[in-house]
């Protein structure tokens, strides 16, 4: 199964994260299928590739709890449902 989850990078105590699509059996910092965004918890900076995320979610990717919260704040799930109804 494909998961949308965080990949940690940066120095000690100065972590930043990339939002990635990856196989759920792969390790946390393994090679991702696709990088879909960026999250910095220290400054609350978020950059998202919304069309890429919507595409992955429609293909059945499951976000982790933290990524789900980030996507809810950015109203990404509304766009997923809007494109799903438009395609029907």
Steps between C-alpha positions, in 0.01 A plus 500: 500500500617855426517739795537876516738563786778723630868452417731669751803702399708783646735539792443374853229700675433686174296239320293569190288251314410416145157359426556194283314214337670173593428130535382433856764227550791732416701666776425858604788662314504257207467594135156651437282438198431873484563811711176692543573778742697652785420564867705695754347466849724771648360774275175326396604540136315265266543462124285243321479359149120491517435341156752224578347436843147490357615253233661271761196514730270409211727203424443376856800632693442522877641801690644459848327687785746791492485537123119478516494796743726704270276421201182586691647841592577559131148387391641233267226246575237745372683506167514121492124473544439781249708329230337165580149642448608688187639179350176309570 
